[in-house]
Amino acid sequence: MNNSGQLAKAFKYFGSTWTLRIAGASLLINLAIGIGKIVLSIISSSFFIAVSAFYTFALVLARVFALLGSDRRKEYRCCQFCALILVGASLIYILYSTRLFFEEGKSSYHEYVALAIATVTFVEIGVNARGVVRERRNHRLFMQALRMVNLASSLISLTLTQSALLSLSEQTEGIDRNLANGFMGCLMGTSAAVIGILLLIKAGKKQSSQPYLPEPSEDSEGA
């Protein structure tokens, strides 16, 4: 079965619950947020926002793999792919953040652009936080992967939020904004990479202890 068929199966399997509806809505919202960041990066000529958009799109792909893991026979492999994307995107983000330490000049945005950035990032954090909290009792590995991706995405969003708030504040003239953004980016990127590594380890351990996950019975599905 191809990936589109697996994703269709995921939607069908969870069609009677809110689980996949919320996950699917979150995925689409994050896709829209990524597009919004691209637009903002063009308006402000900011490569920093473009890198954040790249990270958002990468985690949308990671979420797709996590959703494909709803097929129990492919759950481990899909979650491992999800973790690898998360780690890879986070390492790239860290590399870019270190570049800010050596960049001259101050990163600043027009007031309206900064407000738009702050609004977009707060929405992104809110959507991701809702996903983490709402499905916290679902112990399927693919749902754990979605929660971890949401957490990592929220952490990275904090860097862009800080950048916008520093640009808006009139009391940050003495602060090296590039240094602050670079430090925050490295810190949050490292945290997100660690989350990806933990997910990769968790998937590997579960695969070793239970190589095959049987499909649930009709009774367990209805429970």
PyMOL commands that set and color helices and strands:
alter all, ss='L'
color gray80, all
select helices_A, chain A and resi 3-13+19-44+47-68+72-102+111-134+141-168+177-209+218-222
alter helices_A, ss='H'
color red, helices_A
deselect
rebuild
show_as cartoon
